[in-house]
Structure formats: C-alpha cells, structure tokens
Amino acid sequence: MKFRGAATGLLTGLVLAANTWAAPAATDAMLQQGETLYRSGTSSRNNPVIAVVAGGTRLPGSAASCAGCHGRDGSGRSEGGITAPDIRWTALTQAGTRDLAAGRSAKPYDEATLVRAITRGLDSSGNTLAAAMPRFELYGEDLEALSAYLKQLHLQRDPGITDQRIVIGTVLPLTGVAEKQGRALLAMLQAGIDAINTRGGLHGRTIAIDAENAESEDAPQRLAALGQRTLAIVAPYAPRLQAELRAVARQQVPVVAPVMGPEAQGLDPLFSTLPTARHVLGALAGYWSRLPEQERGTLTVVLGKVNAEATEEFLRDLLPKAGRYRFVSAQSLLDSESAPGQWLLLETAPGLIQQLGSKLRGSRLLAASTSIAGVPGATLAEVERIVVAAPLLPPRDDPAMEKMQSRLRELKLEAPPALVTIQAMRGIAVMEEALRRSGRELSRERLISALENISRMETPGGPLSFGARQRAGARGATLFAMDPSSGRLTLLEPWAPSL
C-alpha cells in the first residue's frame, strides 16, 4: 500500500475521533522516537514524514522540523519576521493561549486539538494557523510519539542543568609535560567559578566545573563524553584535540575556546576567543590604509596556494576602493623581474617568507606573528621595515590578571604563559555573561543565542563580539614594529580592528 493513502487513512481516523482521542502512556522508547521526530523531522522507524507548506508544496519532514522553528526547547523564537510560539505543554494548556501570528486568543489545547493542529493546521479553537505552520503527514505511531514528547518537552533539560546547579566542562593537560600548566588553568577556572558562586550564582543556580585530561590515551572519547554530560565546554587547553572540539560543537554543544583558524562552518556553536587568520590580515591591511598618503605607496598582497581566492575576496571587501594595491601569488612574484612594491602584506601560509627570500629586500613587510616565528634573522635583515600582528596583547597592570596570578602563588602553582592565562580568563568571563543573559529557563539553545548576541564585550586582551554567523570573537590584532636587525618588538597599536 502506498504511504499517502495509508497515512491519510490513519490521520482521518485520528481526526474523526478527535474529541475522544487520548495519548497512550508514554514509554522511554516512545519519547525517544518523539524527540527524533521533533528535532530532525524524521522517523526513527524509517516511516515517511511529509510537511505540506503554503500552496500545497510537499517537502520531506527534515526540511521543516519542529525544532527548526520553535527551538530545541520548544519555547519559540522569532526569525525573518516570523514568530513561532511557545509549544511546550505548560504554555499550550494555559487559558488564553494566543496564536501570535494571527493575533487572536484560543482555548487551551488538549491531546485531540494538538493532533489536529499538527495534521490539519487548525488551532485549539478551530481557527486556521498561520501559513508558515506546515501540515504534517505521518504515521500514527510517529504522531503518538510526537504528541507524547511535546507533552513532556517542558520537563526535558539539556545535560548539565538541574534546579540548583549548572555543570560546565573543560579539557586540560592534567598529566604529561604540560601538567603544571593544566593544573594552574584548572585552578584559575575554579577561582572564576567560585567568585560567581560567592556572588550568589546565576539565577538561583551555582556553577560547577567538570574537567577531563587532554593527555589521556582515550582523550577524544573522554571529550565526546564530556560534551554529552555538561551544558557547555569552556577554555579548553588541548592543541591536539582541535578537530574533536569542532566535532563536539557539531552536536550543538556550546564551546568557548581559543581556536585559531577559519570561521566555524554553518551554525556550529564553537565560539573562538581568538581572531581568524584573515582578521589578523585585516588588521594589517587597516594599518596600511591609515598611513599618510605619501607614506602609503602601493600595497602588494602576496597569496599562498591554499584558500587564495577566499582570502583575496575577503581583503578586497575591506580595503579602500580607491587604494593602490594588487594581489599576486608568491610564485608569480618570484617569477617577476620587477621589484615587488613598497609594502608587502603576506598571507599566513607557512614558509612564505622563506620562499620569497631575496624578493623581500628593501620592502616594508606586513606579516602575522605566526609567519615571522622561526624565520632566520638573516632573511629579515635586509627588510626595510616590519609590522607584525599578534592575536592579542597581554594586558599590563591589569587588576584581574594580578589577582589571578596572586591566587596561583597562594596555591603554589606555576602561572601559565600570559597568553594562555588570558584565554582562560576570557573564556570564563564570556561564559558567565552568556549564562546571565540566558535567564532561569536555561538550555543550550538559549545559551547559544546569548553568545551570539555578545557585542564588544571588554575582556583581557581586547573586545569580543559574536553573531549568528560570526564565531571568531576577536576581529583584529595587536600590532608591533619589529627591528629587522635585532628582532626587538615595539608596541604600535594595542588593538587594531580588522577593516
């Protein structure tokens, strides 16, 4: 029998019996089946699920999941001018429940009218729901499971949340050569959390930290398990687990981490407290664009082999339209017999400076600190001038920094390098602010939304801003002048924003 006829028969029977229909007692298996359908729009029983949208267009249920509009916690949200209401059972069964899209009140829902809303697009009073609400065709067993899950959705909590406590995870080197740094960082995170709890916690809850060892043999598995039992992960220090951190974020676990690299793909909630390589280049380009015209001259942007087109597109959007600049590949610059130009902005590809060699002679160099590190002094000695961009500047005479270092001395712990210390302090500060904004009805989804709405938050090392598609919070760099002969650094700009 074809699905459409079978499903229509099932749903017709349910609708005709709407006044007497009652959901069966929910089992764990049924709730899990309902959760799958709610979050993904697919059936864990491999039954077809169809969403009929405005105009009669039939789409797979995965294109119109409940969570996609109403949120994973069902509390509703607004996006693109459309408001999806709160569909948790506590809200649906209240007197005076409103169809926000139509602007009218409705009766409280019961099991039968909930089924009617899902399958026929009619609210509890029989009014047609907003056109944005799909009408679903699904097998009876899936409909029962979805209804049972919706009735208990208000009781569901993301991992790491109880009435009294929030548990945040981290992963640090607690054994091995970096154990001292890991223990100090854990003490720092604990000190930050203790300070929050001493002030009364957040919205009636205290905070706790759950730490895993980044150097254990099964560290990837431990990190995955940590993401499954905690609300979020903050300030990890695990350079060899960068791919695993991104994998955890893809499971919609909020991660606040000092990750250097490209922006997170899609909407993965990995919020980096470091700039991307492109924004470091943007800070250098901004420095060049602010120079007096007579000093600015011509800028040559030297591109490596990887992501050259994307880097060029990014910088073209930032640089002034009337500026004198050009983009060349490293190989074409080497093949050219002419001088490269007064200013050279080097893409962050490894080994680019060594590759260019004598072509750097007499130039004014703009480069990221990662490109300069390890380059022999003789290679740089013939450069006329060097401006270096670093991800952030360790703050001097910062009271919070001094207080944290004093605390580590009391605990007889060796302070980590200043840059590592700052990232831990930034992580806990950002997490505290996002938890505060999330309110008492906390969930991972609310926490992600709060993180996305942090704008120009002042932290040690510079301001941080995030957004729905902005996962790198530091949009700039610290600029230094480097003496080509001695390598000595002199601060130019504590924080230079990317253009």
C-alpha positions as CSV (number, residue, x, y, z in Angstrom):
1,M,0.0,0.0,0.0
2,K,1.3,3.4,-0.9
3,F,2.3,5.7,2.0
4,R,0.0,8.6,1.1
5,G,-3.2,6.5,1.1
6,A,-2.2,4.6,4.3
7,A,-1.2,7.8,6.2
8,T,-4.3,9.7,5.1
9,G,-6.5,6.8,6.4
10,L,-4.7,6.8,9.7
11,L,-4.9,10.5,10.2
12,T,-8.5,10.7,9.1
13,G,-9.4,8.2,11.8
14,L,-7.5,10.2,14.4
15,V,-9.1,13.4,13.4
16,L,-12.6,11.9,13.3
17,A,-12.0,10.7,16.8
18,A,-10.5,14.0,18.0
19,N,-13.0,14.5,20.8
20,T,-12.3,11.2,22.4
21,W,-8.6,10.6,21.4
22,A,-6.2,10.2,24.2
23,A,-2.4,9.5,24.0
24,P,-1.2,6.2,25.3
25,A,1.1,6.1,28.3
26,A,4.5,7.3,27.2
27,T,7.4,4.9,27.4
28,D,11.1,5.8,27.2
29,A,11.2,4.4,23.7
30,M,8.2,6.4,22.6
31,L,9.7,9.6,24.0
32,Q,12.9,9.0,22.2
33,Q,11.0,8.4,19.0
34,G,9.1,11.6,19.5
35,E,12.3,13.5,20.2
36,T,13.9,12.3,17.0
37,L,10.8,13.4,15.0
38,Y,10.7,16.8,16.9
39,R,14.3,17.7,16.4
40,S,15.1,16.2,12.9
41,G,11.7,15.9,11.2
42,T,12.5,12.2,10.5
43,S,11.1,9.0,11.9
44,S,13.3,6.7,13.9
45,R,11.1,3.9,12.5
46,N,12.0,4.9,8.9
47,N,8.4,5.9,8.2
48,P,7.9,8.7,5.6
49,V,7.3,12.1,7.1
50,I,5.8,14.8,4.8
51,A,5.4,18.5,5.6
52,V,2.8,20.3,3.5
53,V,3.6,24.0,3.3
54,A,1.7,27.0,2.0
55,G,0.5,26.5,-1.5
56,G,0.3,22.7,-1.1
57,T,4.0,22.1,-1.7
58,R,5.1,18.8,-0.2
59,L,8.5,18.6,1.4
60,P,10.4,16.0,3.5
61,G,9.8,16.5,7.2
62,S,13.5,17.1,7.6
63,A,13.1,20.4,5.8
64,A,10.6,21.7,8.3
65,S,11.4,20.1,11.7
66,C,9.5,21.4,14.8
67,A,12.8,22.4,16.5
68,G,13.9,24.4,13.4
69,C,11.2,27.0,14.1
70,H,10.1,26.5,17.7
71,G,13.6,25.8,19.1
72,R,15.0,22.7,20.5
73,D,13.4,23.5,23.9
74,G,10.0,24.4,22.3
75,S,10.0,27.9,23.9
76,G,9.5,29.6,20.5
77,R,11.5,32.3,18.7
78,S,11.3,35.0,16.0
79,E,13.3,34.9,12.8
80,G,12.9,36.6,9.5
81,G,9.7,38.4,10.6
82,I,8.0,35.2,11.6
83,T,7.2,34.4,15.2
84,A,7.0,30.7,16.2
85,P,5.1,30.5,19.5
86,D,5.9,28.5,22.7
87,I,4.7,25.0,22.1
88,R,5.6,23.5,25.5
89,W,2.6,21.8,27.1
90,T,2.6,24.2,30.0
91,A,2.1,27.1,27.5
92,L,-0.4,25.2,25.2
93,T,-2.7,24.3,28.1
94,Q,-2.9,27.8,29.6
95,A,-6.1,29.7,29.3
96,G,-5.9,32.5,26.8
97,T,-3.1,30.8,24.8
98,R,-2.6,33.1,21.8
99,D,-2.0,32.4,18.2
100,L,0.7,35.1,17.9
101,A,0.8,35.1,14.1
102,A,-3.0,35.7,13.8
103,G,-3.2,38.0,16.8
104,R,-6.1,36.2,18.5
105,S,-6.7,34.2,21.6
106,A,-7.5,30.5,21.6
107,K,-8.7,27.9,24.0
108,P,-6.3,25.7,25.9
109,Y,-5.1,22.7,23.9
110,D,-5.7,19.1,24.8
111,E,-4.4,15.9,23.2
112,A,-7.0,15.9,20.4
113,T,-6.6,19.5,19.4
114,L,-2.9,19.2,19.5
115,V,-3.1,16.3,16.9
116,R,-5.5,18.5,14.8
117,A,-3.0,21.4,14.9
118,I,-0.2,19.1,13.7
119,T,-2.1,17.4,11.0
120,R,-4.7,19.9,9.8
121,G,-3.2,23.3,10.7
122,L,-6.2,24.3,13.0
123,D,-5.7,25.8,16.4
124,S,-7.5,24.7,19.6
125,S,-10.5,26.9,18.7
126,G,-10.7,25.6,15.1
127,N,-9.0,28.7,13.5
128,T,-6.5,28.2,10.7
129,L,-3.0,28.5,11.9
130,A,-0.5,30.9,10.2
131,A,0.6,29.9,6.7
132,A,4.2,29.4,8.0
133,M,3.0,26.4,10.0
134,P,3.3,23.2,7.9
135,R,0.6,20.5,8.0
136,F,2.3,17.1,8.6
137,E,1.5,13.7,7.1
138,L,3.0,11.0,9.3
139,Y,2.2,7.5,10.5
140,G,0.0,7.1,13.6
141,E,2.8,5.6,15.7
142,D,5.0,8.7,14.9
143,L,2.2,11.1,15.7
144,E,1.6,9.4,19.0
145,A,5.3,9.6,19.8
146,L,5.5,13.3,18.8
147,S,2.4,14.2,20.9
148,A,3.8,12.3,23.9
149,Y,7.2,14.1,23.6
150,L,5.5,17.6,23.2
151,K,3.6,16.9,26.4
152,Q,6.8,16.3,28.3
153,L,9.0,18.8,26.4
154,H,8.8,21.3,29.3
155,L,10.3,18.7,31.6
156,Q,13.3,18.0,29.3
157,R,16.6,19.6,30.2
158,D,19.8,19.7,28.4
159,P,22.8,17.9,30.1
160,G,24.5,19.8,33.0
161,I,21.3,21.6,34.2
162,T,19.5,20.9,37.5
163,D,17.3,23.1,39.6
164,Q,20.3,24.0,41.8
165,R,23.3,23.6,39.6
166,I,24.9,24.2,36.2
167,V,27.9,22.0,35.2
168,I,30.4,23.3,32.7
169,G,33.1,21.2,31.1
170,T,36.7,21.8,30.2
171,V,39.6,19.7,28.9
172,L,43.2,20.4,30.1
173,P,46.6,18.6,30.2
174,L,46.4,17.1,33.7
175,T,49.4,14.7,33.1
176,G,52.5,14.8,31.0
177,V,54.9,17.7,30.2
178,A,52.2,20.4,30.4
179,E,50.6,19.1,33.6
180,K,51.7,22.2,35.6
181,Q,50.0,24.5,33.2
182,G,46.9,22.4,33.1
183,R,46.6,22.3,36.9
184,A,47.1,26.1,37.1
185,L,44.5,26.6,34.4
186,L,42.0,24.4,36.3
187,A,42.7,26.4,39.5
188,M,42.0,29.6,37.5
189,L,38.7,28.3,36.1
190,Q,37.7,27.1,39.6
191,A,38.6,30.5,41.1
192,G,36.4,32.3,38.5
193,I,33.5,29.9,39.2
194,D,34.0,30.3,43.0
195,A,33.7,34.1,42.5
196,I,30.4,33.7,40.6
197,N,29.0,31.3,43.3
198,T,30.2,33.7,46.1
199,R,28.1,36.4,44.5
200,G,25.0,34.2,44.7
201,G,25.4,32.1,41.5
202,L,23.3,32.8,38.4
203,H,19.5,32.8,38.5
204,G,19.4,30.7,41.6
205,R,21.9,28.1,40.4
206,T,25.6,27.6,41.4
207,I,28.2,26.7,38.8
208,A,30.5,23.6,38.8
209,I,33.4,22.6,36.6
210,D,33.9,19.1,35.2
211,A,37.4,18.5,33.8
212,E,38.9,15.8,31.6
213,N,42.5,15.1,30.9
214,A,43.6,16.2,27.4
215,E,46.7,13.9,27.6
216,S,45.0,10.6,28.4
217,E,45.2,7.9,25.8
218,D,41.4,8.0,25.2
219,A,41.2,11.8,25.3
220,P,39.0,12.0,22.2
221,Q,36.4,9.7,23.7
222,R,36.6,11.5,27.0
223,L,36.0,14.8,25.3
224,A,33.0,13.4,23.4
225,A,31.5,12.0,26.7
226,L,32.2,15.4,28.4
227,G,30.0,17.1,25.8
228,Q,27.2,14.7,26.4
229,R,27.1,15.3,30.2
230,T,27.8,19.0,30.5
231,L,25.9,22.1,29.4
232,A,28.9,23.6,27.6
233,I,32.7,23.5,27.3
234,V,34.8,26.5,28.3
235,A,38.5,27.5,27.9
236,P,40.0,24.1,26.9
237,Y,43.8,23.9,26.5
238,A,44.2,20.9,24.2
239,P,46.0,21.8,21.0
240,R,45.9,18.2,19.7
241,L,42.1,18.0,20.1
242,Q,41.1,20.8,17.9
243,A,39.2,18.5,15.4
244,E,37.5,16.8,18.3
245,L,36.4,20.1,19.8
246,R,34.7,21.0,16.5
247,A,33.1,17.6,16.4
248,V,31.6,18.2,19.9
249,A,30.3,21.6,18.7
250,R,28.6,20.0,15.7
251,Q,26.5,18.2,18.3
252,Q,25.2,21.6,19.3
253,V,27.3,21.7,22.5
254,P,28.3,25.4,23.0
255,V,32.1,25.6,23.1
256,V,34.1,28.8,24.1
257,A,37.7,28.1,23.1
258,P,40.9,29.8,21.9
259,V,40.8,28.2,18.5
260,M,42.8,29.8,15.6
261,G,41.7,29.0,12.1
262,P,38.7,29.6,9.8
263,E,35.3,30.6,10.9
264,A,33.2,27.6,12.1
265,Q,31.1,26.2,9.3
266,G,27.4,26.6,9.3
267,L,25.9,27.3,12.7
268,D,28.2,25.1,14.8
269,P,28.4,26.8,18.2
270,L,32.2,26.9,18.6
271,F,32.9,30.5,19.7
272,S,36.6,31.4,19.5
273,T,38.2,34.0,21.7
274,L,41.0,34.3,19.0
275,P,40.8,36.1,15.6
276,T,40.9,34.1,12.4
277,A,44.0,34.4,10.3
278,R,42.0,36.5,7.8
279,H,41.1,39.1,10.5
280,V,44.8,39.3,11.5
281,L,45.5,40.2,7.9
282,G,42.6,42.6,8.0
283,A,44.2,44.4,11.0
284,L,47.5,44.7,9.0
285,A,45.6,46.0,5.9
286,G,43.9,48.5,8.1
287,Y,47.2,49.8,9.4
288,W,48.4,50.3,5.8
289,S,45.2,52.1,4.8
290,R,45.5,54.6,7.8
291,L,49.1,55.7,6.8
292,P,49.5,59.2,5.4
293,E,49.1,59.0,1.6
294,Q,52.7,59.9,0.9
295,E,53.9,57.0,3.1
296,R,51.3,54.5,1.9
297,G,52.6,53.9,-1.6
298,T,51.5,50.7,-3.3
299,L,50.5,47.6,-1.4
300,T,51.3,44.1,-2.8
301,V,49.2,41.3,-1.2
302,V,51.1,38.0,-1.6
303,L,48.8,35.0,-1.6
304,G,49.8,31.4,-0.9
305,K,48.4,28.3,-2.6
306,V,45.6,27.5,-0.1
307,N,42.3,29.4,0.0
308,A,43.9,32.2,-2.1
309,E,40.7,33.2,-3.8
310,A,38.7,33.4,-0.5
311,T,41.5,35.5,1.2
312,E,41.6,37.9,-1.8
313,E,37.8,38.3,-1.7
314,F,37.9,38.9,2.0
315,L,40.6,41.6,1.7
316,R,39.0,43.3,-1.3
317,D,35.9,43.9,0.7
318,L,37.9,45.5,3.4
319,L,40.5,47.6,1.6
320,P,39.5,51.1,0.4
321,K,38.1,51.1,-3.1
322,A,40.5,53.8,-4.3
323,G,43.6,52.4,-2.7
324,R,46.7,51.5,-4.7
325,Y,47.1,47.7,-4.2
326,R,47.3,44.5,-6.1
327,F,47.1,40.8,-5.4
328,V,49.7,38.4,-6.6
329,S,50.7,34.8,-6.0
330,A,54.0,34.0,-4.3
331,Q,55.1,32.1,-7.5
332,S,54.3,35.0,-9.8
333,L,56.2,37.4,-7.6
334,L,59.2,35.1,-7.7
335,D,59.0,34.8,-11.5
336,S,58.7,38.6,-11.9
337,E,61.9,40.6,-12.6
338,S,60.4,43.8,-11.3
339,A,60.5,45.0,-7.7
340,P,57.5,43.7,-5.7
341,G,56.4,47.1,-4.4
342,Q,56.9,49.3,-1.3
343,W,54.6,47.5,1.1
344,L,54.2,43.7,1.2
345,L,51.2,42.1,3.0
346,L,51.9,38.4,3.4
347,E,49.2,35.8,3.6
348,T,49.7,33.5,6.6
349,A,50.7,30.4,4.6
350,P,53.6,28.6,6.4
351,G,57.1,29.2,4.9
352,L,56.0,32.1,2.7
353,I,58.8,34.4,4.0
354,Q,61.5,31.8,3.3
355,Q,60.0,31.1,-0.1
356,L,60.2,34.8,-1.1
357,G,63.8,35.2,0.1
358,S,65.6,37.9,-1.7
359,K,62.3,39.4,-3.0
360,L,61.9,40.9,0.5
361,R,65.0,43.1,0.1
362,G,64.2,46.7,0.7
363,S,60.5,46.1,1.2
364,R,58.2,47.2,4.1
365,L,56.7,44.0,5.4
366,L,53.3,43.4,7.0
367,A,53.1,39.9,8.5
368,A,51.3,37.8,11.1
369,S,53.4,36.7,14.1
370,T,52.9,33.1,13.1
371,S,54.6,33.8,9.8
372,I,57.6,35.5,11.4
373,A,58.2,32.9,14.1
374,G,61.2,30.8,13.3
375,V,62.4,32.8,10.3
376,P,66.2,33.2,10.4
377,G,67.3,36.7,11.3
378,A,69.4,36.9,8.1
379,T,66.3,36.6,6.0
380,L,64.7,39.6,7.7
381,A,67.8,41.7,8.0
382,E,67.5,43.2,4.5
383,V,63.9,44.2,5.0
384,E,63.5,48.0,5.5
385,R,60.6,47.9,8.0
386,I,58.4,45.1,9.6
387,V,55.0,45.4,11.2
388,V,53.9,42.3,13.0
389,A,50.3,41.4,14.0
390,A,49.7,39.1,17.1
391,P,46.3,37.7,18.1
392,L,46.2,39.7,21.3
393,L,48.3,41.8,23.7
394,P,48.9,40.6,27.3
395,P,47.5,43.4,29.4
396,R,49.9,45.3,31.7
397,D,48.9,46.3,35.3
398,D,45.5,44.6,34.8
399,P,44.0,44.1,38.3
400,A,42.1,40.9,37.3
401,M,45.3,39.5,35.9
402,E,47.3,40.4,39.0
403,K,44.6,39.0,41.3
404,M,44.6,35.7,39.4
405,Q,48.4,35.4,39.5
406,S,48.4,36.1,43.2
407,R,45.9,33.3,43.7
408,L,48.1,30.9,41.8
409,R,51.1,31.9,44.0
410,E,48.9,31.2,47.1
411,L,48.2,27.7,45.7
412,K,51.9,27.2,45.0
413,L,51.1,26.7,41.3
414,E,53.2,27.9,38.4
415,A,51.4,30.5,36.3
416,P,51.0,29.6,32.7
417,P,52.2,31.9,29.9
418,A,50.3,35.2,29.9
419,L,48.6,34.5,26.6
420,V,47.2,31.2,27.9
421,T,46.1,32.8,31.2
422,I,44.2,35.5,29.3
423,Q,42.4,33.0,27.2
424,A,41.2,31.1,30.3
425,M,40.0,34.4,31.9
426,R,38.3,35.4,28.7
427,G,36.5,32.1,28.4
428,I,35.0,32.2,31.9
429,A,34.1,35.9,31.6
430,V,32.2,35.2,28.3
431,M,30.5,32.1,29.7
432,E,29.4,34.0,32.8
433,E,27.9,36.8,30.7
434,A,26.1,34.4,28.4
435,L,24.7,32.4,31.3
436,R,23.4,35.6,32.9
437,R,21.7,36.6,29.7
438,S,20.1,33.2,29.2
439,G,17.9,33.5,32.3
440,R,16.4,30.9,34.5
441,E,14.9,28.8,31.7
442,L,18.3,27.7,30.6
443,S,19.1,25.5,27.7
444,R,21.9,25.0,25.2
445,E,19.8,26.8,22.6
446,R,19.3,29.8,24.8
447,L,23.0,29.8,25.7
448,I,24.0,29.8,22.1
449,S,21.6,32.7,21.4
450,A,23.1,34.6,24.3
451,L,26.6,34.0,23.0
452,E,25.6,35.2,19.5
453,N,24.3,38.5,21.0
454,I,27.6,39.4,22.8
455,S,28.9,42.6,21.2
456,R,32.1,44.5,22.0
457,M,32.4,42.9,25.4
458,E,35.6,44.2,27.0
459,T,37.8,41.4,28.2
460,P,41.6,41.0,29.0
461,G,43.3,41.2,25.6
462,G,40.7,43.2,23.7
463,P,37.0,43.3,22.9
464,L,35.0,40.3,21.8
465,S,31.9,40.2,19.5
466,F,30.0,37.3,18.2
467,G,26.9,36.8,15.9
468,A,24.7,34.3,14.3
469,R,27.4,33.7,11.6
470,Q,30.3,35.3,13.5
471,R,32.1,32.7,15.5
472,A,35.5,34.4,15.8
473,G,35.1,37.0,18.6
474,A,38.3,38.9,18.1
475,R,38.0,40.9,14.9
476,G,41.5,42.4,14.8
477,A,45.0,42.1,16.3
478,T,47.8,43.7,18.3
479,L,50.4,45.4,16.1
480,F,54.1,45.7,16.8
481,A,57.1,47.2,15.0
482,M,59.9,44.8,14.7
483,D,63.5,45.9,14.3
484,P,64.8,43.9,11.3
485,S,68.3,43.6,12.6
486,S,67.7,42.7,16.3
487,G,64.1,41.3,16.2
488,R,63.1,43.6,19.1
489,L,59.4,44.4,19.2
490,T,57.9,47.8,20.0
491,L,54.1,48.2,20.5
492,L,52.4,50.1,17.8
493,E,48.7,49.6,18.5
494,P,47.3,47.6,21.5
495,W,44.2,46.7,19.4
496,A,43.8,47.3,15.7
497,P,40.4,46.3,14.4
498,S,40.1,44.4,11.1
499,L,39.0,46.9,8.5
